[in-house]
Amino acid sequence: MAALYEGYTLCGLAPAQNLSNSGVQGIEAERDGDHVVVTDSTRSVTLYKVSDQKPLSSWTVKQGQTLTCPAVYNAQTKEYVAVSDGKVIRIWKEEDILLDKAFKATVSSDVWRVHCEAGGEPVVLFQRGSVRLLDSLLSAPQQPIEEVLAQEETIRWSTNIVTESQHFVIFTTEQKGDHFLYLQRLNPNSLQRYRLEKEEPGLSPLSFSASYSDKHIRLLYLYPNGHVYQSVVSVRGLMVDEGAQGLSLPRSLLLGLPVGEGLLEAASAQVLDEAHVAVVGVPHPSAGAGKDFLCIWNTNFQTLQAGKEMAGKIYGQLWSYSNKLFIPHGKTLSVIPYECPKSNLASALGKLRQVKTEESKAPTSVPSWNNILHEEKAHPSRTVETRKTKTTRKSQAAPTFTNEQVLELIKTASVEEVQKEVEVLLSRTDIQDLQPSVGQLASTLVSRSLEDPAFYTPSSLAQLVHTRCLCHSVCPDLVLLALERKDYFLCQLCLQFFPDIPEAITCACLKAFISMPDVDAEKVSLEPDSVSFMETLMARERGPAALQNGFSPPWLTWSIQTASVEVAPERKTKKRPRLQQQICPVGLHKAVLLNEVLQTAYSDSFLLPHLKDLTSQQVVLFLQYLQFLYLKYSQDAFPQMHGLRSPSLTQIMDWVCLLLDAHFTVLVMTPEAKGLLLNLHRFVKSQVRLVSELGKIEGSLQELNKMKTKKDVGQYSIEVIELF
């Protein structure tokens, strides 16, 4: 099952005043999967390291000049290539500061785009359809450029594909409502021209995407009515004149996406692999109108496999590099990692799941196609009947409802009857783990619970979350309903299993957890592993001061020194209470819930505004709890217990910094926060010192690695290595 993971912001955007343009002209891969080159729509090119979310270098043309082509990176020469003002080709290296002092050449015709794939030479596509290798063009920049396109024919999209033995430039054009595909092969040169089949009158493709596999080029294009078509072109033995008259290019309908009322205005479809397509700007089937989503669809089985709501306006732009999607929305350029496992029928139907150890020892029967497709009862062999199949057979002996019948039952039946039928439905082997069914069940249960205060099925909702087929975007009201009904166990499950919880919901959970009285929290049943971790942490006696990873924080260093050095009595009495005080400021169950918040994924820029809604008392209490965790992790050298859910030290420090950023002014003015701020300052200082020491160790180890070992050292030798 494909998945979209928690995204993060690469940079801010400056969209046009009419909001029709994101301000991003293009994004291209650079030296590896962690570097990209972003070209804005006017004058700047910026190199970003994606994992660090920071720019490494930036270049800008002079005022009055405009970049008319996105910059690309030539891995062979380690140079960047871009075009300004239509005809000026600019080439520079990373160490160059000013573009005007770098190499530039003016060509005789307007350039549409420069393309450069890894392992291939840069190619220049001119606006009139001609193609030149960059090196041959620069050898004579003013060489005449022939016109390939007809009058009133303009290029709409282009790309290039480099294979083991061939190099292709692919572009589409439009002429008076007709659309054409050009396939230009280099070395030897050959050109194919195809006419795309027409859609409904007046509809033009919104986006194109191309991929290559098994000697075939696959073209994918999306229309405003939500139709996604695929055309396949063989590259075997291309003839120069083949397709010169614009032969019709066959197409097949891959997806019919839901568009609601009207047509799509800004949307894009991007090929991810042979079976998965990423689509942005198309409504989610389960969401209301006016919401923009990023979705991954399986084209083999016509299933929606992952969805994520995108805040702000969608501009119909989408790029994919190294299992990351780059999408401008609102005033943000976001990076969203994704995963697309190999497509098969078992995963599409939800039948692919991990087999437990005790179950794998016994042979199992293979379900029939009739059982999968038509919900007919399976008849496993008696020789392989296990305890689980016996239970299933007994439950199926009684009349059971289909998924549609259960959905209708939820709207009118009592709580007990609904919970019973949902449990039976989920236990049946013919629909277990089906993502569409789980999403429909959850949405229907939540809708009735919101409308009817007397109706609530906590066990059924918990079962649905446990299937791991739900996410926040599929059922966006589930967490808010759990908070409203004070079902904190369900909140905990959602925080654990949902990968796409928005920062606003995370802060709503935090506010509810920290405001809850400890007496009420102790009555809540929570997930056992997370409770076990906090029980172990809170019951652990404070042992003698110890080093963690060879490093002792300042207060531990002071404690070790005072064990053998006599100090003034008044100083001893002043320091000792702070060192011995390690009492958790919140109850056990409240701490467990707060730990779930600490482990939830977030983006700093989106989380900070919501953190400001916390009161000063709530912030102080949360910081005191974070201080308690930090002391336990550091003073006791307490490791994360394998198999138990526990926040990492990095997560704890990140939340400390977030809270201080959001409430620093208020905390400075709060008297009871003075001592707390001093302690937190020591924590951060100790972390900086630890990282610094680790950096020194890393440098020393790198130097040792560079040293050449002597091959002939004899039977016995002593070697002294000095580290400076």
DASUL-V42672 format. One line per field, one symbol per residue. ss: DSSP state (A for helix, B for strand, O for the rest). burial: 1 if it has 9 or more other ideal C-beta (glycine too) atoms within 8 Angstrom, else 0. A space follows every 10 residues. Layout:
ss->???
burial->???
//
This chain:
ss->OOBBOOOBBB BBOOOOOOOO OOOBBBBBBO OOOOBBBBBB OOOBBBBBBO OOOBBBBBBB OOOOOOBBBB BBBBOOOOBB BBBBOOOBBB BBOOOOOOAA AOBBBBOOOO BBBBBOOOOO OOBBBBOOOO BBBAAAAAAO OOOOOOOOOO OOOBBBBBBB BBOOOOBBBB BBBBBOOBBB BBBBBBOOOB BBBBBBOOOO OOOOBBBBBB BBBOOBBBBB BBBOOOBBBB BBBBOOOOOO OOOOOOBBBO OBBBBBOOOO OOOOOOOBBB BOOOOBBBBB OOOOOOOOOO OOBBBBBBOO OOBBBBBBBO OOOBOOOOBB BOOBBBBBBO OBBBBBBBBO OOOOAAAAOO OOOOOOAAAA OOOOOOOOAA AAAAOOOOOO OAAAOOAAAA AAAAAAAOOO OOAAAAAAAA OOOOAAAAAA AAAAAAAOOO OOOOAAAAAA AAAAAAAAAA AOOOOOOAAA AAAAAAOOOO OOOOOOOAAA AAAAOOOAAA AAAAAAAOOO OOAAAAAAAA AAAAAOOAAA AOOOOOOAAA AAAAAAAAAO OOOOOOOBOO BOOAAAAAAA AAOOOOOOAA AAAAAAAAAA OOOOOOOAAA AAAAAAAAOO OOOAAAAAAA AOOOOAAAAA AAAAAAAAAA AAAAAOOOOO OOOOOOOOAA AAAAAAAAAA AAAAAAAAOO AAAAAAAAAA AAAAAAAAAA AAAAAAAAAA AAAAAAOOOO OOOOOOOOOO OOOO
burial->1111111011 1010100000 1111011111 0010111111 0011111111 0010000010 1000101011 1111100111 1111001111 1100010010 0101001010 1111110001 1111111111 1111001100 1000100010 0011110111 1100011111 1111100111 1111110001 1111110000 0011111111 1100011111 1111111111 1110100100 0110011010 1001101010 0001011111 1100111111 1111001000 1111111110 1011111111 0111111111 1001111110 0111111101 0010001111 1000000010 0000101000 1100000100 0001110011 1110110001 1010011011 0000001110 1111111101 1111101111 1111111110 0000001101 1111101011 1111101111 1110101111 1111111111 1110111111 1111010100 1101011011 1111111101 0000010000 1110111111 0100000000 0100100000 0101011111 1111111111 0110011101 1001010111 1111111111 1111111000 0001110000 1110111111 0110011001 0010011011 0111111011 0011000001 0010000000 0000000000 0000
//
